[in-house]
Amino acid sequence: MLAYVARRIVLAGFTLWTISILAFVIIELPEGDAVDEHFDALLAAGKEIDRARLEPIRRYLGFDQPRHVRYGKWIWHLMEGDLGFSFYGARETASGCIPPLNSVKQIIGDRLWLTVALTGFTILVTWSFAIPVGIYSAVRQHSVGDYVFTFLGFSGLAVPDFLLGLVLMYVAFAYFDMSVGGLFSADYANKPMSLAKAYDLMNHLWIPAIVLGTSGTAGLIRIMRNNLLDELGKPYVVTARAKGLGSMRTVLKYPVRVAINPLISTVGYLLPSLVSGSIIVSVVLSLPTIGPVFLTAIQQQDPYLAGFIVLILGLLTVIGTLVSDLLLAVVDPRIRLTTP
């Protein structure tokens, strides 16, 4: 087990290094750089500024150097804990002034824990609902409940997340008189964390959690149902029932442990998909998460901010894959992480 984990950590480092190269190169493929994008944004806003006044920032960010040199410095600074600087949030600068740069660490730090809270809550809701419903639909195949959950599942896959978000926002505001949009009420938005603010956060988490988890829950229900149906028809289940083992005990002890394997294997892509796939939903619901920042960073050709977020997504993928492999070995004794 330890040797397996050590090998995976080494491979994870190589994977993240490869991702960093691809992300850095792809972000800089369009013409120009972040300084040019900022200059064009100032001109579009009607602010007159001499391009020469932005040259010190260009040199400070290293845009006057070759790409491989800037990439090497970026990686070195990341290893030292310096995430660099970004133009994010600096577009409302007064005319003629050189815009102050914002620290990537501060930009990400303010939103990372909210993203983690939303992602964790969404995963909890998704799995808590998908597994029992999938088991029920398989055991009660062709029943009224099975048809109802099948209809809801296909509806969840068909309805766009942002449209569902708009509908839930309207229902929450019109029928429950709840504040919608964001993750905090106006009274707690700028206050330090406390029990009252945490309770306010929980009151706002359910709408984005349902919106983000609907399509994933529907897919997991279908996977669990179909795999469990395959297992229920196998000889070992028939033999267990013939020996007098209770129906529910037979289902939960044996076939469910096998049918749940595909669900566990989805952890590898579930974590990054909830972060990167929530961009439009976060914009619609005004969520202070990493998604909208990532979109803006790509539009501004900001290599340091966008590149670090891509590395976070890659790290989540690597961690999710490792966790899913370890869970599979625990749930299914037939799976071994090392060769004999």
N, C-alpha and C positions, 0 to 999 in steps of 0.2 A: 504493500500500500504506500509506504513512504517513498520507495523508489519510483512508483508510478506518479505520485504527486510531484516529486522533484523533476522528473522528465517533463511533465506538463508545464511546470513553471518555466523551465528553460525554453520550451516551445512557445509559451505565451510571450516571453520577452522577444523572441525572434518575430513572432506574428505582429506584435505592437510596433516593432521597428519597421517592418514592411508596410504596415498601415500608415505610419507616419510619413514615409517617403511618398506613397501614392497620394495621400491627402495633401501634402505640401505641393506636389507637382500639379495635381488636378485643380486646386484652388487658384493657382497662378497661371493657368492656361489662357484665360482671356487677356486681351490687351490691357495695358495699364496696371495699376496697383491700387492699394487702399488710399494713398495720398491723392491720386488722380480722381478716384471715386468721390472722395471728400470735397475736392475742389469743384467738381462738376455739381455736386449737391448744393454747395454754397452759391454757385452761379444760378442754379435753377430756383433757389429760394430768393433771388434778387439781391444777394449780398456781393458787393464788389470787394475783391481781395486779389492782391498781386500773387501770382503763382510762386514767385521767388521767395515769398515769406514762408512758404511751406517746405522749402528745401531743407532747412535745419531739421524738421521732423523726418523728412525722407532719409537724411543721413543718420539720424538717431535710430530709426527703425531698421537701417541697413538696406534700404531699397536701392541704394546706389552701388551695391555689391552684387557679385554673381549669386545665382540661386543656391548653388551647392555650398557656398560660404555661409549664406544666411541660414540654410538648413542645419549646417553643422553647429553654428552658434545657438540656434534655437534648441536643438537637442541638448547641447551642453548646459544651457540655462535651465531647461526643464529638469535635468538631473540635479541641478543646484537648488531647485525649488522656485526659480524665477520663471513665471509663466509669460512674461512680456507685457506689452501694452496694446491698447486697441482704440479705434475711433468710435467704438460703440457708445452712444449717448452723448456725443460731442457735436452733433449737427446743429444745435441751436445756439451756436456761438455768435457773439456780436460781430457786426461787420468790421472787417479789417483786423481782427485779433486772431492770433495763432491759437487754434483750439487746444485745450488741455487734454492730454491722453489719459485714459482710464486703465487701471490695472486689470489684467485678465483675471487675476486671482480674486479681486473684489467683485467683478462682474459675475463670475461663476459661483463664488462662495455665497452670494446673496440669494441665489436661485437653486443651488444644488440640493440643499436639504429639503426644500419644498418639492423638488422633482422626485427625490427619494421617497418622501412621505406619500405623494400621490401615486407613484409607481407601486410601492409596497401595498397600499390600500387597495389599488386596482387588482393586483395579483391575488390578494386575499379574497376579495369579492368574487373574482373570476373562478378560482379553484373551488371555493366553498359552494358555489352554485352549480358549476359544470359537472363535478364528479357525482354528487347525489342524483342530479337530473339524468345524467347519462346512464347510471345504473338502473334507475327507475324505468327509463324508456326501453332499455334492453330486456329487463325482467318482465315488464308489462307491454311487450311488443303488440302493436296494432290495437292498443286500448285507446280510450278517449284522451287520457293524459298524454300518451305517446304522440298522438296526432297534434294535440295542442302545443306541446313542447317542440315538435318538429316544425310547426308553422311559425312559432316564435323564433326558432333558430334560424330558419331561412330568412325571416324578416330582418333579424339582426345582421345577417350577412349582406342583405340587399340594401338596407338603408344606410346612407353615408353618415359618418360619425358627426360631421359638423351640422347636418340637418337635424339629427337626433338631439344634439346639444341645444340648438335653437328651440326645439319643441319643449324640451325639459325646462329650459330657462323660462319660457312663457308660462308653462303649467305651474312652476314653483312660484312665480311672481303673481300670477292672476288668481290662483286658487289657494295657495298656502301663505301668501303675503310674506315671502322670503326674499331677502336680498340675493340677487343673482349676479354672476360674473365675478371673477377673481376668486381668491381663496380666503379672504378675510373681509369682514365688514369695515366700513369706513372708520368706525371707532377704534379698531384694533390694527389697522393696516401699518401704522408707523410706530406702534408701541412695542416694547421688548416682550419676549416670550414669557408667558405666564399660564396658569391653569385656565384662566378665562379666555385667553387668546387661543390656547390649544383646543378648548371646547368650541370656540367660534370656527376654528379650522375644520374640526370634524363635521360641523354643520354645513360647511361648504364643499367638503370633499365628495359627497355622495353623487352630485351631478356629474362632475368630470370622471369619477370612477365608473359610473354606469355607461357614460358615453364611450370612454376608452375601452371598457371591458366587454361591451356588447358583442362586437364582431368576434373577439377572441373567445368569449364564452360559448357562442353559438358553434364555432368550429370545434372547440374541445368537447362539447356535448356530442356532436356527430362522431368524433373519433372514439370517444369512450363507448358510445352505444354500439357502433359497428364492430369494434374489437371485442367487446364483451359478448355480443351475439355469436361471433365466431367461436369464442371459448366455451360458451354454454352448450354448443352442439358437439363437443369433443367427448371421447369415451371416458376420460377420467371424471368428468362431471356426472355422466350417466351412472358410472360405477359408484361414486360417492352417494348419489341419491338412492341407488339400489340397496346400499348398505344401511340406509335409514338415517343418514345425516340430514339435519334440518335444512330446509330450502334456503333461507337467508344465510345460514352459516356456510352452506356449500358455496354460495355465490361470493360471499365476502372473503372467505379464507383462501380460495384457490383461483378461480377465473379472474376475479378483480385484480389480484396481484400481478397477473400476466397482462391483462388488458390495459392497466394503467401505465405500462412502460412507455408507449408513445407519448402520453401526456407529459411524463417526466422529461423525456428527451426534448420537449419544446422549450424548456427553461433556457436553453442556449441562445435562442433568438427572441424569447419573450421579453427579456429585460431591455435590450436595445430598441426593440420595436415599439415599446411603450413610450420611450423617450423621443425617438426620431419620428415615430408615427403620430405624435400628438401635436405637431407643429400647427396645423390648421385649426385643430380643436382648441389649442391654447390661445391662438389669436382670436377665435370666435368668443371664447369664454373669458378672455382677458386674464389668463393664468400666468403668474410670474414664475414660469419654469424655464428650462434651458431651450426648449423648442423654438420659440420666437427669436431668441438670441442667436441660435444657430442659423436660422433663415436670414437674419439681417447680416450676420458675419459673412455668409456666402455671397450675398448681394453686394456687399462692400469690398469683396475680395480681401478680407482680413485674414491673413494666413495664420497668425498666432492664435486668435480667438477661435476661428473655425477649426484649425488644425487640432487644438487641444480638445475641443468638443468631440471631434472624430476619434481621438485617442480614447476619450471616456467611453464612447460607444463601443470601440474595439475591446476595451478592458472589460466592459459589461458582458460582451459576447464570450470572451475567454473565460471569465468567472462563471457565467451561466452554464457554459458547456462542461466545465470541470465539476460544478455542483450537480448537474444532471447525471454525469457519469458516476459520481460517487453515490447518488441516490439510487440509481439503477442497480448498482452492486448490492445495496442494502435491501432493496425491495425484492429483487429477483436473485435467489441464491445461485442460479445457473450462470449468472454473469460473473466473470472473474477479471480483475484489473491486471493481473499478472499471469504469465504463462507458467505451467508447472515445470 
